[in-house]
């Protein structure tokens, strides 16, 4: 079901913001291969798969003559002039946030165990619709919560400021991300998919902690006087974007998905699945069919899907399938279109390090006991204050865990990834994309995390 939700919402949501802000792509398309998600840009014009970079002269002409390119250039100029992401962030926190919270609370107030079968069917569909609406909105908001960060990186690079330094200007921008509040009961906290646990399902629930105050650095001395006003605006925009990204993810994603999980579990229990959790291996439509009296898909079908999904999850899937997307030369584009394009690429590029090497976040080394763990549920039960958490990647589900950590090491992630954001918010050193950290380091041994060197080594 989660795959269906993602595929139905990502292209539509991303396409809406790309059109609004003048990104030189129609949208992002998604596909699942053996359960693994793959995402690719859809060109604004021309074939979906360009095997080589188009000539500069051809791009120059198309950008100025093709109606779709001209429309995107106009949208990019308007976005850079008006900076609509600032009003979007304000609108979210002053108005839209309350609307999403009210929708979530309305469905959380329903007790699925008390509903007759026909009303449970309606509730299931209501929960799915909320998740569908929420995920689409979440993707639409990436134009407001990621693009300003990309603009800071892109313009900073033109002024000679490296991305790592630019990101330090965002330290302390989002107390929302720091795990200082208790989530709603049915908000997913151990993952994104429907097999993740909600807060109320956790065997151990960490207490909210007071996040430290982390001061950002001032970048103005790194640029000439003529650029300082623009730099101040870019930093302000990016600092407004970061809390928007953190906050909307819970209300439009994790909470609606948790409510859908709760309804699916009740449908599984109601229809005779010996393990109600097998319900998440079925789609909502299939659960409705079972609630209406059919015995298909069967218990055996659901069990087989669980086994297959576990096998796929354990497989070492390639990071890329097919040819690499051919990016048109930005130098051939009108300035506004090129700058928005550079910002979009910056956010994508810095989700992972470009050269495959580990990168550091922070300024001071830290030594502590390693906790090597892949499951946030296990981490919640085992973490001790000051531990060095070593894992594959993090998401907002890790926030309430990492507030207890002394440092963080991940095998994936770049400067715009969640791991980098939460490390900056908590003021803890981190080393990201240390590919072999989970096999090289052992739980219980003392580990030194050095963000300057980008290393995590046994002490």
Backbone torsions as a table, in degrees:
resi	resn	phi	psi	omega
1	UNK	NA	-39.6	-179.8
2	UNK	-62.2	-40.0	178.0
3	UNK	-59.9	-41.8	179.3
4	UNK	-64.1	-44.8	179.5
5	UNK	-59.8	-45.2	-178.1
6	UNK	-63.9	-45.5	-177.9
7	UNK	-67.2	-29.5	179.9
8	UNK	-79.0	-22.2	-171.6
9	UNK	-111.0	-33.6	-175.6
10	UNK	-63.0	-53.1	-179.4
11	UNK	-60.2	-40.1	-178.6
12	UNK	-68.1	-46.6	-178.3
13	UNK	-67.3	-45.6	179.9
14	UNK	-66.7	-38.3	178.9
15	UNK	-62.8	-35.9	-179.7
16	UNK	-64.1	-45.7	-178.0
17	UNK	-74.7	-33.3	178.7
18	UNK	-63.7	-39.2	176.6
19	UNK	-67.3	-41.5	-176.1
20	UNK	-67.8	-36.0	-173.1
21	UNK	-107.2	4.5	173.2
22	UNK	78.5	37.1	174.4
23	UNK	-81.4	137.6	-174.2
24	UNK	-83.5	57.4	172.3
25	UNK	-156.1	149.9	-179.9
26	UNK	-72.2	-43.2	179.0
27	UNK	-173.8	-170.2	168.3
28	UNK	-110.8	134.6	177.1
29	UNK	-103.5	151.1	-177.3
30	UNK	-126.1	150.7	174.6
31	UNK	-149.4	149.8	176.3
32	UNK	-113.7	128.0	177.0
33	UNK	-123.0	115.4	-174.7
34	UNK	49.9	42.1	175.6
35	UNK	83.0	-7.4	-178.0
36	UNK	-96.1	136.1	-176.0
37	UNK	-83.8	132.4	173.5
38	UNK	-126.5	137.9	-175.8
39	UNK	-128.0	137.4	178.5
40	UNK	-141.9	145.7	174.7
41	UNK	-69.1	148.7	173.5
42	UNK	-104.7	119.1	-177.0
43	UNK	-58.1	149.6	178.1
44	UNK	-67.3	-33.1	178.4
45	UNK	-150.7	158.4	179.2
46	UNK	89.2	-175.7	-177.1
47	UNK	-65.9	152.9	-179.7
48	UNK	-66.2	-31.7	-179.8
49	UNK	-117.7	104.3	175.1
50	UNK	-95.6	119.3	-172.9
51	UNK	-80.9	-15.7	176.8
52	UNK	-146.0	157.6	-179.2
53	UNK	-64.1	129.6	-179.6
54	UNK	-66.6	150.9	-179.5
55	UNK	-60.3	148.9	-178.9
56	UNK	-58.5	-44.3	-177.7
57	UNK	-62.3	-39.9	179.9
58	UNK	-66.2	-40.4	178.8
59	UNK	-66.6	-41.4	179.8
60	UNK	-57.9	-47.4	-179.1
61	UNK	-66.4	-46.0	-177.5
62	UNK	-62.3	-39.7	-178.3
63	UNK	-63.4	-24.2	-176.3
64	UNK	-105.3	-12.9	-177.2
65	UNK	-115.7	-33.5	-175.8
66	UNK	-72.5	128.9	-176.9
67	UNK	-56.2	-39.2	-178.9
68	UNK	-66.2	-40.7	178.2
69	UNK	-66.0	-41.6	-179.3
70	UNK	-65.2	-37.0	177.6
71	UNK	-65.5	-39.5	179.0
72	UNK	-68.8	-36.3	177.4
73	UNK	-62.8	-42.9	178.0
74	UNK	-61.9	-42.8	179.4
75	UNK	-65.7	-39.1	179.6
76	UNK	-65.2	-43.0	178.4
77	UNK	-61.8	-42.7	-179.8
78	UNK	-64.1	-41.3	-179.8
79	UNK	-64.0	-43.4	-179.4
80	UNK	-68.9	-32.0	178.7
81	UNK	-74.9	-43.1	-171.5
82	UNK	-95.3	-18.7	-179.3
83	UNK	48.7	57.8	-173.5
84	UNK	-65.5	-15.6	178.7
85	UNK	-63.9	-26.4	177.4
86	UNK	-67.2	-46.6	178.9
87	UNK	-68.1	-30.1	177.6
88	UNK	-65.3	-41.8	178.1
89	UNK	-64.9	-42.9	178.1
90	UNK	-62.2	-44.9	-179.4
91	UNK	-62.5	-38.1	179.3
92	UNK	-60.8	-53.7	-173.3
93	UNK	-74.1	-25.9	-178.3
94	UNK	-93.0	-25.1	-174.8
95	UNK	-134.1	-59.4	-168.1
96	UNK	-66.5	-35.4	179.8
97	UNK	-55.0	-46.2	-179.3
98	UNK	-63.0	-34.8	-179.9
99	UNK	-66.9	-42.8	178.0
100	UNK	-68.2	-40.0	178.9
101	UNK	-62.1	-39.8	179.2
102	UNK	-64.0	-40.3	177.9
103	UNK	-64.6	-42.7	178.5
104	UNK	-63.5	-47.0	-177.5
105	UNK	-63.9	-35.9	-179.9
106	UNK	-61.0	-42.8	179.9
107	UNK	-78.0	-32.9	177.3
108	UNK	-64.8	-28.8	-179.7
109	UNK	-70.3	-15.4	178.0
110	UNK	-82.2	130.6	176.0
111	UNK	-96.9	104.2	-175.6
112	UNK	-60.4	-27.2	-177.2
113	UNK	-67.6	-17.6	-178.1
114	UNK	-95.0	-4.5	-173.2
115	UNK	-86.5	139.2	167.6
116	UNK	-62.7	162.3	-175.1
117	UNK	-55.7	-42.6	-177.5
118	UNK	-66.4	-34.3	177.9
119	UNK	-76.1	-29.6	175.2
120	UNK	-65.9	-36.3	175.4
121	UNK	-59.4	-46.2	178.7
122	UNK	-62.4	-42.5	-179.3
123	UNK	-64.7	-41.5	176.2
124	UNK	-56.5	-47.2	-178.1
125	UNK	-68.7	-35.1	176.2
126	UNK	-63.3	-42.4	179.7
127	UNK	-65.6	-39.8	178.3
128	UNK	-65.6	-40.0	179.5
129	UNK	-64.5	-39.6	176.8
130	UNK	-61.9	-44.4	178.5
131	UNK	-63.4	-39.8	179.5
132	UNK	-64.2	-48.4	178.7
133	UNK	-62.3	-42.3	-177.0
134	UNK	-65.8	-45.7	-178.7
135	UNK	-65.5	-40.3	177.5
136	UNK	-60.7	-44.8	179.9
137	UNK	-64.2	-38.3	178.5
138	UNK	-58.3	-44.0	179.4
139	UNK	-70.2	-38.1	176.5
140	UNK	-58.9	-39.0	-176.5
141	UNK	-72.1	-9.0	176.5
142	UNK	-62.6	-24.6	174.0
143	UNK	-65.5	-26.6	-178.4
144	UNK	-99.3	-25.8	-175.6
145	UNK	-106.2	-8.1	176.8
146	UNK	-120.0	-40.0	-175.8
147	UNK	-58.7	-40.4	177.5
148	UNK	-62.0	-33.2	176.1
149	UNK	-67.1	-41.8	177.0
150	UNK	-62.5	-37.0	177.7
151	UNK	-64.5	-40.2	177.1
152	UNK	-62.0	-43.0	178.9
153	UNK	-65.2	-45.7	-175.6
154	UNK	-65.7	-47.7	179.0
155	UNK	-69.0	-37.3	177.1
156	UNK	-58.6	-41.1	178.7
157	UNK	-62.0	-37.3	178.2
158	UNK	-66.5	-26.7	178.5
159	UNK	-94.0	2.2	179.0
160	UNK	88.6	14.5	177.9
161	UNK	-96.2	120.6	-180.0
162	UNK	-71.9	159.2	-173.6
163	UNK	-62.0	-38.4	179.9
164	UNK	-61.5	-41.1	177.8
165	UNK	-68.1	-43.1	179.5
166	UNK	-59.0	-39.7	-178.2
167	UNK	-67.4	-24.1	179.1
168	UNK	-68.6	-17.3	174.7
169	UNK	-72.2	-10.5	-179.9
170	UNK	-99.8	1.8	179.2
171	UNK	-56.1	134.6	177.1
172	UNK	75.8	11.3	-175.3
173	UNK	-77.5	-20.4	-171.9
174	UNK	-136.0	83.5	173.8
175	UNK	-61.5	-18.1	177.6
176	UNK	-57.7	-35.0	-172.8
177	UNK	-81.4	-6.2	-165.4
178	UNK	-90.3	10.6	174.8
179	UNK	69.2	34.3	-174.9
180	UNK	-98.4	-1.3	179.8
181	UNK	-126.6	156.1	177.7
182	UNK	-83.1	127.5	-179.8
183	UNK	-69.1	161.2	170.6
184	UNK	-60.9	156.1	-174.8
185	UNK	-53.4	-45.3	-172.7
186	UNK	-104.5	28.9	170.2
187	UNK	-85.5	130.3	176.6
188	UNK	-63.2	135.8	-177.8
189	UNK	-130.7	-7.2	-179.5
190	UNK	-113.1	6.8	179.0
191	UNK	169.4	-179.7	-179.6
192	UNK	-93.4	-33.1	-172.0
193	UNK	-77.7	169.9	-175.5
194	UNK	-73.6	-9.5	174.2
195	UNK	-86.3	-4.2	176.6
196	UNK	-71.9	156.4	-179.8
197	UNK	-89.4	145.4	171.8
198	UNK	-85.2	164.7	-177.5
199	UNK	-53.2	-44.4	-175.6
200	UNK	-68.7	-18.8	-178.4
201	UNK	-87.5	-9.9	-174.9
202	UNK	-68.6	135.9	174.9
203	UNK	-69.8	-30.2	177.5
204	UNK	-129.3	128.1	-178.6
205	UNK	-118.4	110.3	-179.3
206	UNK	-64.7	145.0	177.4
207	UNK	-74.0	142.6	174.5
208	UNK	-58.7	144.2	-178.2
209	UNK	-119.9	154.4	174.6
210	UNK	-79.5	119.0	179.9
211	UNK	-73.9	145.2	177.9
212	UNK	-69.9	159.0	174.8
213	UNK	-84.7	122.2	-177.9
214	UNK	-115.5	122.4	-176.5
215	UNK	-90.6	133.1	176.3
216	UNK	-75.9	162.3	174.4
217	UNK	-90.1	157.7	178.3
218	UNK	-97.2	120.1	-176.8
219	UNK	-89.2	-7.5	-167.3
220	UNK	-62.9	-32.1	-179.6
221	UNK	-69.5	-11.3	-178.5
222	UNK	-87.6	-5.2	179.6
223	UNK	-128.1	161.5	178.8
224	UNK	-72.6	163.0	-175.7
225	UNK	-55.9	-36.9	-175.3
226	UNK	-66.0	-20.4	-177.4
227	UNK	-103.1	-2.5	-171.2
228	UNK	-69.1	-36.7	178.6
229	UNK	-63.5	-42.4	178.0
230	UNK	-64.7	-41.5	179.4
231	UNK	-62.0	-42.9	178.6
232	UNK	-59.2	-41.2	179.2
233	UNK	-66.2	-41.0	179.4
234	UNK	-63.2	-43.8	179.1
235	UNK	-64.5	-43.6	179.3
236	UNK	-61.7	-41.7	178.8
237	UNK	-63.0	-45.8	-178.1
238	UNK	-66.3	-38.3	179.2
239	UNK	-68.2	-28.7	174.5
240	UNK	-75.3	-28.8	-177.2
241	UNK	-74.0	-36.9	-173.8
242	UNK	-60.3	-50.2	178.3
243	UNK	-65.7	-28.9	175.9
244	UNK	-62.5	-44.1	179.4
245	UNK	-61.3	-45.8	-177.8
246	UNK	-67.1	-43.6	-171.4
247	UNK	-74.4	-42.0	-174.8
248	UNK	-71.6	-25.5	-179.2
249	UNK	-59.9	-35.3	178.8
250	UNK	-72.7	-45.2	-172.9
251	UNK	-78.2	-29.6	-179.5
252	UNK	-100.4	-11.8	-176.5
253	UNK	-125.9	-70.3	-170.5
254	UNK	-64.4	-39.3	-179.9
255	UNK	-73.3	-50.3	176.2
256	UNK	-56.7	-39.6	179.1
257	UNK	-67.2	-36.1	176.3
258	UNK	-64.4	-38.9	177.6
259	UNK	-66.6	-38.0	176.0
260	UNK	-65.1	-40.5	177.4
261	UNK	-58.9	-46.9	-179.0
262	UNK	-57.6	-45.7	179.9
263	UNK	-64.7	-38.8	179.7
264	UNK	-67.1	-40.1	178.0
265	UNK	-60.7	-41.6	178.4
266	UNK	-65.4	-39.5	177.1
267	UNK	-63.7	-38.5	177.1
268	UNK	-64.0	-43.8	178.2
269	UNK	-63.9	-42.1	-175.3
270	UNK	-67.4	-29.7	-173.8
271	UNK	-101.2	13.7	169.7
272	UNK	88.4	14.7	173.6
273	UNK	-70.0	123.8	-175.3
274	UNK	-60.7	-32.4	171.1
275	UNK	-115.5	106.5	-177.1
276	UNK	-55.9	-25.5	-179.9
277	UNK	-65.3	-16.7	174.8
278	UNK	-64.2	-14.8	179.7
279	UNK	-59.9	-30.0	-177.8
280	UNK	-74.0	-8.6	174.3
281	UNK	-82.4	-8.8	179.9
282	UNK	-106.5	164.6	173.9
283	UNK	-88.2	165.8	176.4
284	UNK	-60.6	-42.0	179.1
285	UNK	-60.3	-39.7	179.4
286	UNK	-67.7	-38.4	177.1
287	UNK	-65.9	-38.2	176.6
288	UNK	-61.7	-42.1	178.1
289	UNK	-59.1	-42.0	178.7
290	UNK	-68.1	-40.0	178.2
291	UNK	-63.2	-27.2	179.6
292	UNK	-86.2	4.3	170.7
293	UNK	114.3	-9.6	-179.2
294	UNK	-78.7	156.0	176.5
295	UNK	-110.8	43.9	179.0
296	UNK	-145.9	134.7	-6.0
297	UNK	-62.6	153.6	-176.6
298	UNK	-84.5	170.8	174.3
299	UNK	-57.2	-39.6	179.8
300	UNK	-65.2	-38.1	177.4
301	UNK	-61.3	-47.1	-179.1
302	UNK	-63.5	-41.0	179.7
303	UNK	-64.9	-40.0	179.3
304	UNK	-65.1	-38.4	177.8
305	UNK	-64.2	-39.1	178.9
306	UNK	-62.2	-44.3	179.8
307	UNK	-62.7	-44.8	-179.3
308	UNK	-63.4	-41.4	-179.3
309	UNK	-65.0	-38.2	177.4
310	UNK	-64.2	-39.6	178.3
311	UNK	-65.2	-43.5	178.4
312	UNK	-63.8	-40.6	-179.5
313	UNK	-63.1	-33.9	-178.4
314	UNK	-81.2	-12.2	-177.4
315	UNK	-75.7	150.9	-179.4
316	UNK	-91.6	84.8	-175.4
317	UNK	-77.5	144.0	176.7
318	UNK	-66.3	149.5	179.3
319	UNK	-70.3	-27.0	-177.5
320	UNK	-135.4	141.2	172.1
321	UNK	-121.1	134.6	178.3
322	UNK	81.7	-177.4	-176.9
323	UNK	-69.2	152.2	176.7
324	UNK	-70.5	142.3	-178.5
325	UNK	-65.2	130.2	-178.8
326	UNK	-83.9	111.7	-178.2
327	UNK	-87.1	127.0	178.8
328	UNK	-65.1	148.0	-179.7
329	UNK	-62.9	121.4	-176.9
330	UNK	-65.9	-26.5	-178.3
331	UNK	-65.3	-19.0	-179.4
332	UNK	-87.7	-4.7	-175.0
333	UNK	-95.8	155.7	169.6
334	UNK	-55.6	149.4	-171.4
335	UNK	-53.0	-46.8	-176.8
336	UNK	-63.5	-43.5	179.8
337	UNK	-65.0	-39.2	179.2
338	UNK	-66.0	-40.7	-177.8
339	UNK	-69.3	-42.6	175.5
340	UNK	-63.1	-39.3	176.8
341	UNK	-62.6	-42.2	178.4
342	UNK	-64.0	-37.4	178.3
343	UNK	-66.2	-43.2	178.4
344	UNK	-61.9	-43.6	179.2
345	UNK	-66.3	-35.7	-179.1
346	UNK	-62.8	-43.5	179.7
347	UNK	-66.1	-38.5	178.9
348	UNK	-69.6	-45.4	-177.1
349	UNK	-62.7	-36.5	-174.6
350	UNK	-93.0	9.1	164.9
351	UNK	-70.1	-29.7	175.4
352	UNK	-134.1	149.8	178.0
353	UNK	-68.0	138.9	-174.1
354	UNK	-67.8	-34.2	-173.8
355	UNK	-99.7	5.8	178.0
356	UNK	79.7	-1.5	180.0
357	UNK	-88.7	154.9	176.5
358	UNK	-65.9	148.0	178.6
359	UNK	-127.1	153.8	-178.5
360	UNK	-110.1	150.9	172.9
361	UNK	-126.8	123.1	-177.7
362	UNK	117.4	175.9	-174.2
363	UNK	-124.5	-9.0	-177.0
364	UNK	-128.8	142.3	176.8
365	UNK	-74.8	157.2	-179.3
366	UNK	-143.3	140.1	176.6
367	UNK	-120.0	129.4	179.8
368	UNK	-161.5	177.5	180.0
369	UNK	-72.9	132.3	-179.9
370	UNK	-79.5	139.0	169.2
371	UNK	-124.5	101.6	-178.7
372	UNK	-92.1	113.9	-170.9
373	UNK	-153.0	139.6	-178.7
374	UNK	-106.1	-16.2	-174.4
375	UNK	-112.2	118.5	-179.2
376	UNK	-61.8	-26.7	176.7
377	UNK	-64.1	-44.0	177.4
378	UNK	-66.0	-40.5	-179.7
379	UNK	-60.2	-40.6	179.8
380	UNK	-60.4	-35.0	-177.9
381	UNK	-79.1	-27.9	-170.7
382	UNK	-105.1	-19.6	-171.9
383	UNK	-65.1	139.7	173.4
384	UNK	-116.9	148.9	-178.4
385	UNK	-53.3	130.1	177.9
386	UNK	91.0	-1.1	179.9
387	UNK	-62.7	150.6	169.1
388	UNK	-91.2	108.0	-178.8
389	UNK	-81.3	125.0	179.7
390	UNK	-118.6	118.6	-176.0
391	UNK	-152.6	176.1	-178.2
392	UNK	-73.2	-50.2	-180.0
393	UNK	-157.9	168.1	175.4
394	UNK	-125.1	162.4	175.1
395	UNK	-142.6	176.9	178.4
396	UNK	-55.9	-18.9	177.6
397	UNK	-65.1	-18.5	-179.4
398	UNK	-89.5	-6.6	-172.4
399	UNK	-56.1	-46.8	-176.5
400	UNK	-71.6	-12.8	175.1
401	UNK	-87.2	-48.3	-172.9
402	UNK	-69.0	-17.3	176.3
403	UNK	-64.3	-17.7	177.6
404	UNK	-95.1	-8.8	-171.5
405	UNK	-83.8	156.5	174.3
406	UNK	-96.6	-22.6	179.1
407	UNK	-163.8	168.0	-176.4
408	UNK	-137.4	138.4	173.9
409	UNK	-132.3	129.4	176.9
410	UNK	-126.4	157.8	178.3
411	UNK	-90.9	-8.5	176.6
412	UNK	-136.3	173.8	172.6
413	UNK	110.0	147.8	178.1
414	UNK	-126.0	-164.4	-171.7
415	UNK	-71.0	-15.9	178.5
416	UNK	-107.3	1.7	-179.2
417	UNK	-71.5	165.3	178.4
418	UNK	-59.2	-39.8	-178.6
419	UNK	-58.4	-41.3	178.7
420	UNK	-67.7	-41.4	-179.3
421	UNK	-62.1	-49.2	-175.6
422	UNK	-69.4	-33.8	176.9
423	UNK	-63.6	-41.7	177.9
424	UNK	-65.3	-40.9	-178.4
425	UNK	-65.7	-37.6	-177.3
426	UNK	-88.3	-9.7	-179.5
427	UNK	69.3	29.7	178.5
428	UNK	-107.7	145.0	177.4
429	UNK	-69.6	150.0	179.5
430	UNK	-144.6	147.9	169.7
431	UNK	-123.2	122.8	-174.0
432	UNK	-113.7	150.7	179.7
433	UNK	62.0	34.6	169.0
434	UNK	-83.9	91.1	-163.9
435	UNK	-53.1	-39.3	-173.3
436	UNK	-104.7	15.9	-174.7
437	UNK	-59.9	-39.6	-175.6
438	UNK	-69.9	-23.0	177.3
439	UNK	-98.7	-25.7	-178.4
440	UNK	-80.9	-35.9	-176.6
441	UNK	-98.7	153.7	-176.2
442	UNK	-125.1	141.1	176.0
443	UNK	-59.0	132.3	177.4
444	UNK	100.9	-24.8	179.5
445	UNK	-80.9	154.5	178.7
446	UNK	-80.5	132.6	-175.0
447	UNK	-128.2	137.5	174.5
448	UNK	-104.4	123.1	177.9
449	UNK	-103.9	116.8	-178.1
450	UNK	-115.9	100.3	-176.4
451	UNK	-69.9	-26.1	179.2
452	UNK	-68.1	-45.1	178.6
453	UNK	-81.1	-18.1	-176.4
454	UNK	71.2	40.1	-176.4
455	UNK	-130.5	152.9	171.7
456	UNK	-133.9	111.9	-172.3
457	UNK	-131.5	151.5	175.0
458	UNK	-63.0	131.2	-176.0
459	UNK	-76.6	NA	NA
